[in-house]
Amino acid sequence: MLTFYRMKPTICFLLIFISVLQLMSPGNAQCSLDYVVDTKIKDAISRIEYLPLGVKKNIACISVKNSGSLASCPAGMVVTGCACGYGCGSWDVQNGNTCHCQCSGMDWTTARCCHLV
């Protein structure tokens, strides 16, 4: 009778382990990791812009510094990063082209602005 009680946890563990293995088996499920990765790759490839031979695109960036808590990029450029005075690390991008430092009493804000050429 003592042997039966010792085997109970082992049997329970094996049953749980087998159940978990069955859940992990992708089978024909459309949610397998391979399926997700393949879908993402195909989606990215379909969005690639094909350029004629010899044509290259480069990125051009500038920094725009303003006093206060806002710094905006010139027309046609987008914010790729912000920096704030007084060591403030809390900022957000508004309308895609303006850096907004969220700390009070900002003395300066810088926006890193880029566009493709």
TAMOMO-V280183 format. One record per backbone hydrogen bond with DSSP energy under -0.5 kcal/mol. CO is the residue of the C=O (numbers start at 1). NH is the residue of the N-H. If there is no record, write none. Layout:
co:CO nh:NH
co:CO nh:NH
This chain:
co:1 nh:5
co:2 nh:6
co:3 nh:7
co:4 nh:8
co:5 nh:9
co:6 nh:10
co:7 nh:11
co:8 nh:12
co:9 nh:13
co:10 nh:14
co:11 nh:15
co:12 nh:16
co:13 nh:17
co:14 nh:18
co:15 nh:19
co:16 nh:20
co:17 nh:21
co:18 nh:22
co:19 nh:23
co:20 nh:24
co:21 nh:25
co:26 nh:29
co:29 nh:32
co:32 nh:36
co:33 nh:37
co:34 nh:38
co:35 nh:39
co:36 nh:40
co:37 nh:41
co:38 nh:42
co:39 nh:43
co:40 nh:44
co:41 nh:45
co:42 nh:46
co:43 nh:47
co:44 nh:47
co:45 nh:48
co:48 nh:50
co:52 nh:55
co:54 nh:56
co:58 nh:117
co:60 nh:115
co:62 nh:113
co:63 nh:65
co:64 nh:111
co:66 nh:109
co:69 nh:101
co:71 nh:99
co:74 nh:77
co:78 nh:114
co:81 nh:112
co:83 nh:110
co:84 nh:87
co:85 nh:88
co:88 nh:84
co:89 nh:91
co:90 nh:102
co:90 nh:103
co:92 nh:100
co:94 nh:97
co:94 nh:98
co:96 nh:79
co:97 nh:73
co:98 nh:94
co:99 nh:71
co:100 nh:92
co:103 nh:106
co:107 nh:68
co:108 nh:85
co:109 nh:66
co:110 nh:83
co:111 nh:64
co:111 nh:113
co:112 nh:80
co:112 nh:81
co:113 nh:62
co:114 nh:78
co:115 nh:60
